[in-house]
Amino acid sequence: MKILDPPAVRRWARLAADALGRARTEIDALNVFPVADGDTGTNLHLTLLSAAEAVESLPEDVDAAVVWQTLSYGALVGARGNSGVIVSQALRGLAEVLKDGEDLRAGLLRAAVLAREAVARPVEGTVLSVLESAALAVQGVDGDLPEVARQAAGEARAALRRTPGQLDVLARSGVVDAGGAGAAIVLETLAAVITGSHADHYEVPAPTLRVSPMTEVGAGYEVMYLLDADDRAVAGLRDELDAMGDSLVVVGGEGLWNVHVHVAEAGPAVEAGIRAGRPHRIRVTYLAERTHTGGAGRGVVAVAAGDGIAALFEECGAVVVRRAPGGRPTLPALLAAIRQAGAEVAVLPNDEGVHAVAAAAAEIAREDGVVVSVLPTKATVQGLAALAVHDPLRRFDDDVVAMTDAAGHTRYGHVTVADREAFTSAGVCRPGDVLGLIDGDVAVIGDSVGDVAVTVVDRMVAGGGELVTLVTGERAPHGLAGLVEDHLGRTRPGVDLAVYDGEQGGYPVLIGVE
């Protein structure tokens, strides 16, 4: 990879969003500055998710300038929280430079400058320090693009480790800066795309002390809104909001701005925006209390990858969100389903890759007062098991516990066909080999879908189980269910079998054992 072409930008945006989604809870736990509201990881994930979905919505043939501008716009309109707004401005700086060329060094410097200019009262030991250190470290580098990217990511990680020595509240709490941790991941994923490397997990330094950041939250409100206004009006708005509160960040340009401030009273901050222009997407959060209560209405949202699977979930009363095999639903689609489902909602992602976007949608829905729990279902069969014990008349927390327990006691497997040579836990597979997976790991390599399915079922029930569930897909061979049924009848006569036509396009058969 020598250039950041449009496909590379798309890959980076998605990789950064996914990595922040996985690290969201760990980053939230670091959050003690500017207020200890425990949401920095969530806000950064939502910001990058908005950017990723914006560029993924573009046609494949658009040029680099359009992709970079769309990335910047998506981050701006989706930016949440103090750190999210700052990082969106850093992405704008990168976009301004890289849309016309390949000078990553100049792009990183522009990103750091714009991020610092966005903050009314910059503080060292924060995301600003991490971005600035990474940018300055590569200005004298004579290497190619991959070398610049690697050094920037390495310096971001080093600068993050220095933040407790720059900001007393971090040192007292035994944490690094939460926003800086997110920025480091954004730069590390950029380096991964440029160099062609990959990591399943990007490190988030754990707190060194046992602290409870939420106890430090004081009274007041976080006010955020998008604002349509000209530059002169925004200059006056900055001064007005700076006199009202703190943590002021105003970013944007060309008539569209994202405003973030912490104030004692929310009304005057919104009124100031009205005087400056047209505020919209107004969000007000009481910083001392982030809990919500739900009203009447209980529902379940289930993600499904096939028409038959979707019909199964709908028959059980779930609101279904469709996804393509191997893909994931969009944030707006999941959010709309949660809002449709009720005031208390259990979400069944049914795939590890969907969990992060489900958690992001849940976080936004909670701001509207919806009580949402995202269950850790990793497979369709676990979602079906959870929905089977769902009881809308039970207390919501008790229902979530029962559904989670049912999913957790369901082992899952599936059969697929290899499309390339690879090393697996069962040995080397080659294109065309049939793979049987159990709980996500390859357990069997064979020649026949039917034979591999029987072997997978046999191994799964060997550890105990009373019910085997088969969900057959479009590529399931004729007579597969009968083959498994005959085998169980001979070897496990006490085990029941349930068969459903899932019509999924990816896997010939999904398997569950309860």
VOPA-277790 format. One record per residue (C-alpha): residue in one letter; x, z, y. Coordinates in nm, 3 decimals. Each point is the difference from the previous one (the first is absolute). Example, Ala and Ser with C-alpha at 12.3 -4.5 7.8 and 13.67 -1.06 7.14 Angstrom:
residu,east,up,north
a,1.230,0.780,-0.450
s,0.137,-0.066,0.344
//
This chain:
residu,east,up,north
m,0.000,0.000,0.000
k,0.168,-0.118,0.322
i,-0.294,-0.026,0.236
l,-0.313,0.197,0.073
d,-0.240,-0.286,-0.061
p,-0.380,0.048,-0.006
p,-0.019,0.081,-0.376
a,0.274,0.262,0.047
v,-0.188,0.159,0.291
r,-0.314,0.018,-0.212
r,0.193,0.158,-0.288
w,0.160,0.254,0.233
a,-0.329,0.102,0.159
r,-0.163,0.057,-0.339
l,0.305,0.177,-0.147
a,0.025,0.231,0.302
a,-0.373,0.079,-0.013
d,0.012,0.072,-0.373
a,0.315,0.214,0.028
l,-0.154,0.206,0.281
g,-0.316,0.035,-0.205
r,0.199,0.149,-0.288
a,0.195,0.228,0.236
r,-0.302,0.094,0.212
t,-0.051,0.353,-0.135
e,0.372,0.083,0.013
i,0.028,-0.115,0.363
d,-0.319,0.187,0.096
a,0.166,0.319,-0.131
l,0.290,-0.044,0.247
n,-0.227,-0.033,0.304
v,0.074,0.282,0.248
f,0.060,-0.196,0.323
p,-0.151,-0.074,0.249
v,-0.284,0.192,-0.166
a,-0.011,0.120,-0.358
d,-0.314,-0.189,-0.097
g,0.133,-0.125,-0.334
d,-0.095,-0.367,0.041
t,0.311,-0.195,0.104
g,0.045,-0.161,-0.342
t,-0.365,-0.098,-0.012
n,0.012,-0.143,0.352
l,0.313,-0.206,-0.068
h,-0.150,-0.133,-0.323
l,-0.318,-0.106,0.181
t,0.203,-0.167,0.275
l,0.211,-0.208,-0.239
l,-0.301,-0.072,-0.220
s,-0.176,-0.151,0.301
a,0.307,-0.214,0.073
a,0.029,-0.112,-0.363
e,-0.365,-0.098,-0.029
a,0.021,-0.191,0.328
v,0.287,-0.223,-0.114
e,-0.147,-0.043,-0.347
s,-0.316,-0.141,0.157
l,0.195,-0.291,0.153
p,0.015,-0.348,-0.157
e,0.315,-0.062,-0.203
d,0.125,-0.279,0.228
v,0.018,0.185,0.335
d,0.340,0.019,0.168
a,0.220,0.305,0.046
a,-0.108,0.066,0.359
v,-0.365,0.034,-0.101
v,0.083,0.229,-0.292
w,0.213,0.232,0.213
q,-0.258,0.009,0.281
t,-0.274,0.077,-0.251
l,0.210,0.277,-0.156
s,0.045,0.154,0.343
y,-0.370,-0.037,0.086
g,-0.113,0.147,-0.333
a,0.222,0.303,0.049
l,-0.118,0.046,0.359
v,-0.373,-0.002,-0.073
g,0.043,0.207,-0.317
a,0.248,0.253,0.139
r,-0.096,0.361,-0.056
g,0.158,0.321,0.117
n,0.306,0.054,0.216
s,0.249,-0.145,-0.251
g,-0.222,-0.292,-0.097
v,-0.031,-0.112,0.361
i,0.378,0.028,0.051
v,0.079,-0.197,-0.317
s,-0.251,-0.268,0.102
q,0.198,-0.043,0.320
a,0.322,-0.026,-0.200
l,-0.159,-0.279,-0.206
r,-0.092,-0.171,0.325
g,0.365,0.010,0.105
l,0.111,-0.155,-0.329
a,-0.268,-0.266,0.032
e,0.102,-0.095,0.354
v,0.353,-0.082,-0.117
l,-0.041,-0.117,-0.359
k,-0.288,-0.240,0.063
d,0.254,-0.233,0.162
g,0.311,0.066,-0.208
e,0.190,0.202,-0.255
d,0.193,0.254,0.212
l,-0.108,0.321,-0.170
r,0.249,0.199,0.209
a,-0.171,-0.104,0.323
g,-0.340,0.057,-0.158
l,0.084,0.357,-0.103
l,0.134,0.077,0.348
r,-0.314,-0.139,0.164
a,-0.212,0.204,-0.244
a,0.181,0.322,0.093
v,-0.025,-0.069,0.374
l,-0.373,-0.078,-0.007
a,-0.073,0.304,-0.217
r,0.180,0.231,0.244
e,-0.165,-0.159,0.304
a,-0.342,0.061,-0.156
v,0.042,0.379,-0.003
a,-0.066,0.182,0.327
r,0.240,0.287,-0.083
p,0.248,-0.109,-0.270
v,0.139,0.273,-0.227
e,0.316,-0.027,-0.209
g,-0.015,0.077,-0.370
t,-0.310,-0.215,-0.049
v,-0.084,-0.351,-0.115
l,0.152,-0.121,0.328
s,0.342,0.135,-0.099
v,-0.019,-0.160,-0.344
l,-0.093,-0.343,0.139
e,0.266,0.019,0.272
s,0.277,0.111,-0.236
a,-0.079,-0.282,-0.244
a,0.003,-0.257,0.281
l,0.324,0.117,0.159
a,0.181,0.025,-0.334
v,-0.029,-0.374,-0.065
q,0.079,-0.140,0.345
g,0.367,-0.051,-0.090
v,-0.059,-0.116,-0.356
d,0.137,-0.349,-0.063
g,-0.157,-0.036,-0.344
d,-0.291,-0.220,-0.103
l,-0.366,0.095,0.009
p,0.001,0.199,-0.328
e,0.299,0.207,0.118
v,-0.169,0.076,0.334
a,-0.319,0.103,-0.179
r,0.187,0.224,-0.247
q,0.196,0.175,0.274
a,-0.310,0.052,0.215
a,-0.186,0.157,-0.292
g,0.297,0.220,-0.089
e,0.039,0.123,0.357
a,-0.374,0.069,0.025
r,0.027,0.228,-0.304
a,0.310,0.172,0.149
a,-0.173,0.044,0.337
l,-0.301,0.150,-0.175
r,0.223,0.266,-0.158
r,0.131,0.087,0.349
t,-0.342,0.062,0.155
p,-0.017,0.377,-0.078
g,0.317,0.043,0.208
q,-0.166,-0.176,0.293
l,-0.340,0.171,0.008
d,-0.040,0.376,-0.040
v,-0.348,-0.007,-0.151
l,0.131,-0.214,-0.286
a,0.289,0.235,-0.067
r,-0.228,0.306,0.005
s,-0.239,-0.165,-0.243
g,0.270,-0.135,-0.231
v,-0.115,-0.363,0.025
v,0.116,-0.334,0.131
d,-0.219,-0.191,0.243
a,-0.307,-0.145,-0.169
g,-0.022,-0.308,0.221
g,0.370,-0.064,-0.051
a,-0.048,0.020,-0.377
g,-0.264,-0.271,0.023
a,0.216,-0.219,0.226
a,0.287,0.030,-0.249
i,-0.228,-0.129,-0.276
v,-0.111,-0.292,0.219
l,0.365,-0.101,0.056
e,0.092,0.057,-0.366
t,-0.279,-0.227,-0.117
l,0.114,-0.262,0.252
a,0.348,0.015,-0.149
a,-0.146,-0.021,-0.351
v,-0.183,-0.323,0.082
i,0.299,-0.156,0.175
t,0.249,0.090,-0.275
g,-0.236,-0.061,-0.291
s,0.031,0.359,-0.124
h,-0.289,0.227,-0.090
a,-0.073,0.367,-0.049
d,-0.309,0.164,-0.144
h,0.047,0.306,0.218
y,0.155,0.054,0.343
e,0.132,0.351,0.049
v,-0.181,0.244,0.226
p,0.211,0.314,0.054
a,-0.189,0.306,-0.122
p,-0.041,0.304,0.229
t,0.280,0.254,-0.049
l,-0.222,0.294,0.095
r,-0.342,0.102,-0.120
v,-0.203,-0.062,0.314
s,-0.361,-0.071,0.077
p,0.009,-0.246,0.293
m,-0.376,0.011,0.045
t,0.025,0.356,0.136
e,0.178,-0.132,0.311
v,-0.283,-0.223,0.114
g,-0.142,0.110,0.333
a,-0.334,-0.070,0.161
g,-0.049,-0.336,0.164
y,-0.094,-0.357,-0.080
e,0.180,-0.314,-0.108
v,-0.155,-0.290,0.190
m,0.069,-0.359,-0.098
y,-0.156,-0.326,0.109
l,0.069,-0.369,0.041
l,-0.019,-0.106,0.364
d,-0.064,-0.338,0.160
a,0.176,0.026,0.338
d,0.265,-0.165,0.217
d,0.354,0.134,0.044
r,-0.055,0.153,0.344
a,-0.298,0.204,-0.117
v,0.193,0.126,-0.303
a,0.286,0.125,0.217
g,-0.248,0.223,0.186
l,-0.161,0.109,-0.326
r,0.336,0.117,-0.136
d,0.050,0.227,0.301
e,-0.353,0.136,-0.025
l,0.019,0.078,-0.372
d,0.351,0.143,0.030
a,-0.136,0.258,0.244
m,-0.282,0.090,-0.244
g,0.194,0.063,-0.320
d,0.297,-0.089,-0.217
s,0.110,-0.226,-0.287
l,-0.099,-0.292,0.220
v,0.075,-0.344,-0.146
v,-0.137,-0.321,0.150
v,0.103,-0.327,-0.164
g,-0.109,-0.361,0.013
g,-0.008,-0.275,0.257
e,-0.170,-0.324,0.098
g,-0.326,0.181,0.067
l,-0.027,0.209,-0.319
w,0.138,0.356,-0.026
n,-0.003,0.287,-0.247
v,-0.025,0.341,0.166
h,0.087,0.333,-0.166
v,0.005,0.344,0.165
h,-0.053,0.369,-0.085
v,-0.217,0.177,0.259
a,-0.193,0.323,0.046
e,-0.325,-0.189,0.070
a,-0.079,-0.341,-0.145
g,-0.257,-0.117,0.257
p,0.232,-0.042,0.299
a,0.250,-0.200,-0.210
v,-0.271,-0.246,-0.102
e,-0.134,-0.016,0.356
a,0.349,-0.088,0.124
g,-0.001,-0.292,-0.241
i,-0.335,-0.117,0.133
r,0.140,0.000,0.353
a,0.299,-0.208,-0.115
g,-0.189,-0.254,-0.208
r,-0.219,-0.019,-0.310
p,0.081,0.253,-0.272
h,-0.125,-0.066,-0.354
r,0.059,0.132,-0.352
i,0.008,0.346,0.156
r,0.111,0.276,-0.241
v,-0.003,0.368,0.091
t,0.138,0.260,-0.243
y,-0.006,0.377,0.051
l,0.357,0.095,-0.085
a,-0.069,0.355,-0.108
e,-0.258,-0.098,-0.260
r,0.009,-0.313,-0.215
t,-0.257,0.103,-0.258
h,-0.335,-0.178,-0.026
t,-0.329,0.081,-0.153
g,-0.223,-0.252,-0.166
g,-0.370,-0.051,0.023
a,-0.244,-0.120,-0.259
g,0.089,-0.280,-0.236
r,0.246,-0.017,-0.285
g,0.166,-0.314,-0.126
v,0.282,-0.157,-0.196
v,0.214,-0.300,0.097
a,0.167,-0.188,-0.285
v,0.256,-0.281,0.022
a,-0.049,-0.276,-0.259
a,0.201,-0.308,-0.098
g,-0.263,-0.191,-0.202
d,-0.368,-0.089,0.028
g,-0.092,0.181,-0.321
i,0.193,0.311,0.104
a,-0.168,-0.010,0.340
a,-0.342,-0.021,-0.167
l,0.083,0.301,-0.219
f,0.088,0.212,0.301
e,-0.305,-0.119,0.193
e,-0.229,0.086,-0.293
c,0.136,0.354,0.021
g,-0.090,0.017,0.369
a,0.342,-0.062,0.159
v,0.065,-0.207,0.310
v,0.246,-0.262,-0.125
v,0.292,-0.153,0.185
r,0.133,-0.317,-0.164
r,0.366,-0.090,-0.030
a,0.183,-0.296,-0.152
p,0.201,0.064,-0.319
g,0.334,0.140,0.107
g,-0.120,0.033,0.359
r,-0.151,0.276,0.207
p,-0.304,0.031,0.225
t,0.039,0.001,0.377
l,-0.021,0.317,0.206
p,-0.317,-0.115,0.184
a,-0.174,-0.078,-0.331
l,0.074,0.344,-0.144
l,-0.092,0.175,0.324
a,-0.334,-0.184,0.018
a,-0.077,0.098,-0.361
i,0.078,0.366,0.066
r,-0.226,0.005,0.305
q,-0.274,-0.170,-0.202
a,0.028,0.242,-0.291
g,-0.103,0.318,0.180
a,0.119,0.314,0.177
e,0.187,0.131,-0.306
v,0.191,-0.271,-0.186
a,0.228,-0.013,-0.303
v,0.224,-0.308,-0.006
l,0.125,-0.149,-0.329
p,0.302,-0.228,0.073
n,0.040,-0.085,-0.373
d,0.352,-0.136,0.060
e,0.319,0.164,0.127
g,0.053,-0.279,0.251
v,-0.338,0.065,0.161
h,0.044,0.375,0.050
a,0.188,-0.021,0.332
v,-0.255,-0.223,0.174
a,-0.283,0.216,-0.140
a,0.166,0.309,0.147
a,0.036,-0.176,0.335
a,-0.368,-0.099,0.004
a,-0.097,0.355,-0.093
e,0.202,0.141,0.291
i,-0.181,-0.221,0.249
a,-0.340,0.082,-0.150
r,0.072,0.373,0.030
e,0.031,-0.045,0.376
d,-0.363,-0.112,-0.005
g,-0.100,0.322,-0.179
v,-0.015,-0.144,-0.353
v,0.129,0.228,-0.276
v,0.217,-0.220,-0.221
s,0.203,0.064,-0.312
v,0.222,-0.270,-0.152
l,0.027,0.060,-0.374
p,0.328,-0.084,-0.179
t,-0.148,-0.267,-0.230
k,0.273,-0.244,-0.104
a,-0.211,-0.231,-0.217
t,-0.352,-0.137,-0.033
v,-0.067,0.203,-0.314
q,0.087,0.320,0.185
g,-0.244,-0.095,0.275
l,-0.273,-0.061,-0.257
a,0.070,0.340,-0.161
a,-0.016,0.171,0.340
l,-0.325,-0.171,0.094
a,-0.155,0.094,-0.334
v,0.011,0.371,0.092
h,-0.094,-0.044,0.367
d,-0.292,0.223,0.096
p,-0.136,-0.041,0.356
l,-0.190,0.329,-0.030
r,0.317,0.201,-0.061
r,0.204,0.146,0.289
f,0.233,-0.272,0.128
d,0.322,0.189,-0.074
d,-0.119,0.084,-0.351
d,-0.099,-0.361,-0.057
v,0.343,-0.122,0.111
v,0.169,0.248,-0.236
a,-0.217,-0.116,-0.292
m,0.064,-0.368,0.072
t,0.373,0.056,0.041
d,0.012,0.194,-0.325
a,-0.182,-0.278,-0.187
a,0.237,-0.263,0.139
g,0.304,0.212,-0.081
h,-0.107,0.037,-0.363
t,-0.031,-0.378,-0.041
r,0.312,-0.178,-0.117
y,0.015,-0.360,0.111
g,0.160,-0.313,-0.136
h,-0.026,-0.374,0.029
v,0.123,-0.323,-0.152
t,0.157,-0.279,0.200
v,0.217,-0.308,-0.049
a,0.354,-0.007,0.141
d,0.072,-0.275,0.254
r,0.378,0.054,0.015
e,0.289,0.157,-0.187
a,0.047,0.370,0.071
f,0.142,0.322,-0.136
t,-0.275,0.244,-0.100
s,-0.017,0.341,-0.166
a,-0.088,-0.183,-0.325
g,0.286,-0.251,0.023
v,0.054,-0.340,0.158
c,-0.310,-0.213,0.048
r,-0.009,-0.376,0.059
p,-0.259,-0.229,0.160
g,-0.306,-0.023,-0.224
d,0.058,0.331,-0.179
v,-0.306,0.226,-0.025
l,0.063,0.344,0.149
g,-0.192,0.316,-0.076
l,0.027,0.272,0.264
i,-0.094,0.366,-0.032
d,-0.027,0.213,0.314
g,0.186,-0.267,0.193
d,0.298,-0.045,-0.234
v,0.060,-0.287,-0.243
a,-0.044,0.142,-0.350
v,-0.045,-0.314,-0.213
i,0.133,-0.358,0.008
g,-0.172,-0.250,-0.229
d,-0.133,-0.351,-0.050
s,-0.376,0.053,-0.018
v,-0.235,0.162,0.252
g,-0.218,0.131,-0.284
d,0.285,0.149,-0.202
v,0.158,0.162,0.306
a,-0.337,0.142,0.109
v,-0.051,0.157,-0.343
t,0.350,0.151,0.008
v,-0.054,0.141,0.349
v,-0.334,0.155,-0.101
d,0.161,0.144,-0.314
r,0.277,0.167,0.196
m,-0.234,0.133,0.266
v,-0.244,0.164,-0.244
a,0.288,0.145,-0.202
g,0.027,0.272,0.264
g,-0.369,0.083,-0.031
g,-0.317,-0.145,0.140
e,-0.370,-0.041,-0.075
l,-0.087,-0.314,0.197
v,0.181,-0.332,0.043
t,-0.113,-0.224,0.285
l,0.084,-0.371,0.008
v,-0.054,-0.206,0.315
t,0.052,-0.365,-0.091
g,0.114,-0.259,0.251
e,-0.031,-0.375,0.044
r,0.306,-0.062,-0.221
a,-0.107,0.226,-0.286
p,0.005,-0.191,-0.332
h,-0.326,-0.043,-0.190
g,-0.063,0.283,-0.244
l,0.237,0.248,0.164
a,-0.255,0.282,0.015
g,-0.094,-0.054,-0.365
l,0.365,0.013,-0.101
v,0.048,0.337,0.170
e,-0.332,0.128,-0.137
d,0.094,-0.092,-0.358
h,0.339,0.169,0.037
l,-0.151,0.321,0.135
g,-0.263,0.000,-0.271
r,0.272,-0.004,-0.267
t,0.251,0.237,0.163
r,-0.200,0.218,0.243
p,-0.363,0.010,-0.116
g,-0.077,0.296,0.228
v,0.098,-0.184,0.318
d,-0.273,-0.179,0.198
l,0.054,-0.336,0.167
a,-0.157,-0.125,0.324
v,0.052,-0.365,0.103
y,-0.070,-0.150,0.344
d,0.049,-0.351,0.133
g,0.199,0.060,0.316
e,0.061,-0.370,0.081
q,0.332,0.099,0.161
g,0.244,-0.287,0.046
g,0.326,0.192,-0.036
y,0.007,0.189,-0.330
p,-0.160,-0.126,-0.322
v,-0.103,0.356,-0.085
l,0.001,0.345,0.158
i,0.002,0.302,-0.231
g,-0.100,0.361,0.053
v,0.007,0.296,-0.236
e,-0.187,0.323,0.072
//
